[in-house]
Amino acid sequence: MWHNISFSAAIARQRGTLFPWSAVFLGIGVAIYFNVRFEPGQTVLFGLAVVTVLCCLGARFGSETMSPMLAAAAFIAFGVLLSAAHAHWSRAPVLGYRYYGPVEGFVVAVDRSQSGKIRMTLDRVVLKNTSPARTPERVRISLHGDADPDAPSKYEGFVALMPEPGQHLVLTANLSPPPGPAEPGGFDFRRFAWFKKLGAIGYSRTPVLEIGPTETHGFWLRIERLRGHLSTLVRARIPGEAGAFAAAITTGDRSAMSRETTDMLRASNLSHLLAISGLHMGLMTGFVFACLRFAFILIPGAGLHWPVRKLAAIGALMTGAVYLALSGGNVATVRAFIMISVLFVAVLLGRRALTLNAVALAGLIVLLINPEALVGPGFQMSFAATTALVFVFGTLRPHAGQSRIPARLRPVFAVFASSFIAGAATAPVAAAHFNQVAQYGLLANVLSVPVMGMIVVPAGVMALLLEPVGLGWVGFWVMEMGVRWILWVADFVSGLDGAVWKVITPQKTVLPLIFLGALWYALWKGAARRIGPVVIIIGMILWGQTDRPAVIVAQSGRTMGVMTPDGRVISKPRGDGFAVRNWLENDGDPALQQEAASRDGLVNDAGVTVFHLGGETIAILAGRGAKDRIIDLWRDGVWLFYGGKIDVLPDVSGCKFFTERRLRHTGSLAIYPNPDGGGGIHVVTAAELAGNRLWVPRRRARRQDQ
């Protein structure tokens, strides 16, 4: 009996603070959808819909104790339904084969690949000899060789076309379906591409031709073109990397930024300055709010008869909406705009806005619009930082009057504290997704964030306002000085010894445990909140016990990575570079492929790479003449990988043989020794862990000997 009383009392204590849990439970439902290995069928979805309705009714008319639990169940079920509906709405044709030939389409976005190459996304695509039903709705193409505007052409006087949104282009390109995970259980680009309706990716080395007039109608197309013009203006006024950085924080256009600068910012934990998020939105709208309020006060009698504060809030809110449109509308910017909107609406209503309820409302809206954002680092880092800041400063607010910090130093303390809190909150997410921790990130942020807030953002706003009257150069000059300081800090900090600490990719359960533990501590009222830190510690312990595969084989069947005491050794110094880079990053290994290939641990003999594990032999054949050596290795206990095609196979059933055709079905492979220590190996395929999902190509089962 006392158990029921205690539970009822604990639930009753949460009254008035339950709203933030709605976003948590909706997120749990979304996470469930994206982590199961099967696609919920109509029967399952109908059952979830019934559960959602019944739980909503129960929450509405049930007891005070049961209503919160039923509401939580309703949010979880609805999260699964919402994600499934969005996945089905995102359905679009996906290229099922490799294509080489002419590609026609309209440019809708321009950015840079991880290697630093210009790439463009085409819409309304036309492929030669391909029916509309099989043609991808969108494709993304990287520009190399004569197609690359950054590279010199071998043709005298030829200048490669720089793509812009709205252009009608044609080019010759190599296209392939979106690739699967580089290793089993790794990041699945196919899922990302599915929700972007991106049916193929590829590259081109031939000139890009404009074959029709540039489209100028359509709201979003006009916005994209305006973004492009503003980016060009900023880079024209501020040359070099400083201009590329300024364009990135003004319009979200990073196409002009070099990979070296991006790596430098990431190593110093300043890459968040590139993401137009709460920092930029808050600084910009706060600056506009202060300027408008001051301007209204200067009008005689306005301060007495006009609602100056509310008028300034409306102006700042409208400015934030424009900034959101110009930034491209990524998750962090949408979240920031929602938070700012809540803040200024609260000003209009005369209420306090910086609460966890506002964060939860922003989370609900973002998940309703893009539930797939939950599994991405942008959403996780953005909300982790915002939740931590609101919670900590909300906790400190009642004690603000007792602070011993002098009033003049409180802004400095606020900057330092904000940098520390946000850095600590986002560190696990950044480490899990990017496999590194910036050791001196706090130092870099303390030296850079005040400059961003007091110099760069205000100067940028003033530059754009003064540009029509020919005085924009004043603001751009001030902005350039601030940006150059930030880049200098990033260069200095990233160059310090031990600036970057590489970490291993955690198990799938680690981040959810850390998030749930932190949220439980922040949201739960009562002694039971102490469970939160315990859950976080459990997650960190599991992170330290992550077991990396002893052997990984690329989907191509041409490259193998073997874990040794000195790190993973790669079977060859070139080839499958993207996959190999992912393996090493997930290992927490800073080595490049050539360095990893020079390590000891593999036996290479005339195109045959061999490794022995658990009494089994794992062999990869590559290079010229490799096909002729298949018969030499064909015996019991051999796992043989050949990244080519073969028509006739020897009649020996004991050999596990993987050709190009079979590997397209299985994807990459991870191989572990059997945990019982009795010998043998355990093999996991990427297809096995990916499951039967909408974004996973459905192929007929292949015979084992293919």
Beta strands, then each sheet from edge to edge (+ up, - down):
strand 1: 99-112
strand 2: 118-127
strand 3: 138-143
strand 4: 168-176
strand 5: 198-204
strand 6: 209-212
strand 7: 436-438
strand 8: 500-502
strand 9: 551-553
strand 10: 560-564
strand 11: 567-570
strand 12: 603-605
strand 13: 608-613
strand 14: 616-621
strand 15: 638-642
strand 16: 656-658
strand 17: 669-673
strand 18: 681-685
sheet 1: 6+ 4- 1+ 2- 3+ 5+
sheet 2: 7+ 8-
sheet 3: 11+ 10- 9+ 17- 18+
sheet 4: 12+ 13- 14+ 15+ 16+
end
